[in-house]
Amino acid sequence: QAFTDRTPGNVVRGRFTSAGQIDIAVLCSQALVSTILVFRGGRTSSVAELAQGKDEEFLQVVDAGDVVGYSRALGVATPAYIRAHHAAYGGPKPPPMDHDGIDDIFVEKASVVWYWYRGRWLQLQGAD
């Protein structure tokens, strides 16, 4: 869990792979490596894995320099959010959008949006 979470987090629901279904994205860590798992339609029979990274890459000093906290979290990136962040910060041009993206957040730093388009995950501009 990210150091800012007061309750269990890192599970989000959204329309990540199509406008017509609700998917579940979960940030999981195993052997000090975290991965986003996307359960299409909430089913365990259709799971995508993306954005694998070492947990140590998401550590930062928190609480006035006394504590190191894990700082990776997930959020829902609506098409409006994606367009606004592209307008503000640039980055890859978003494709035509009709569903949500997954906001892969480095808490209090920046984020990357993962957007499913034409059979693959695109990496789009998030917060900067």
N, C-alpha and C positions, 0 to 999 in steps of 0.2 A: 504494500500500500504506500502511496505517496505520503510524505511527512505531513501534508496539509489535511489528509483525510481524518475525520473524526469518527466516521462509521465505515464499514467495509465498502470499498469502491472498486474501480477498474473493471466494471461491467456496465456496458451501455447498450441501449436498444435504439435502433433507428432503421431507416430504409436504406441500408448500405449497398445492396447489390441490385435493387430495382425499386421502382416506386410502388410496386404492388405487393410487397411483403415486408414484414418486420424481421430484421436480423438481430443477432446478439453478438457483440464484440467483447472479448474478454482478454485482459492483459494477464498472461500467465508467466511464472518464472520457475525454471527447473535448472538445477546445477549452475546457478548464478547467471543464467541467460534468460531474458524475457522475450516473449513472442506475443503478437496479437493473433488471437484465434477468432475467426468470424464464422458463426454458426448460421448458415443461410436458412432463413425461415425458422430459426430456432432449433433446427434438426441436427442431431449428432452425426447423421449420415452424410452431411455435406459441410465440411469444415475447411476453410482456407486458412493458411498460416502466412503471416507477413510481418515485416519490420522486426526481425530478430536482432537483438543487440545485447551486449554484455551489461549486466545490472550495474557494474562499477562505472559505466559511462553516464549513468543517471544519478550519481551521488553529488551532493553539494553541501557546503557548510550552511547551517541554519541556526536560528536562535542566538544571534549575536556572536557567532563564531565558536560556540561551545559544543555543538552537536553536528554530526553528519547525518543527513536524511536522504532517503530514496525519493526521487523526484520525477518519476514517470507516471503519467495518468492518461486516461482516455476521455474523450468528449464527443459530442455529435456536432458535425460541421454541416449546417444547412447550406443549400445553394446560395442564399443571401450572404451568409458568413464567408463562403468561399469567394464570391464575387467581390465583397468588400475588402477582403485581405489581399486579393490580387490587385485591386485598384490602389490600395495603400502602399503595398510593398513590392509589387511586380511578381516576378517568378514565372513559372510556366503558365501559359494561357489555359484556363479551364475549358474543357469541352462543353458541348451543350449538356445541361444538367437537368435531371428530373427526379433525383433522389439525393440522400445525404451522403456525406463522407465521414470518415473516422478521423477525429482530431487527436493526433499522437503528440502529447504535450510533455515538454520538459518544464516542469512547474516553475513559474516565475522567470523563465528564460525565453522560450520560443516554442513553436509547434510545427508539425508537418501534417498536412491533410492527405489521407489515403482515399482515393476515389476510384470506384469500379467503373470501367468504361471499356466496352468492346472486348470483354474477356480478359482484361488484365487490370492490375492496380496501378493507377497513376499517382505520382507524388506531386502534390500541389502546395502552394504557399499557404502557410498558416500564420500564426502570430509571430511577430518579430521582436 
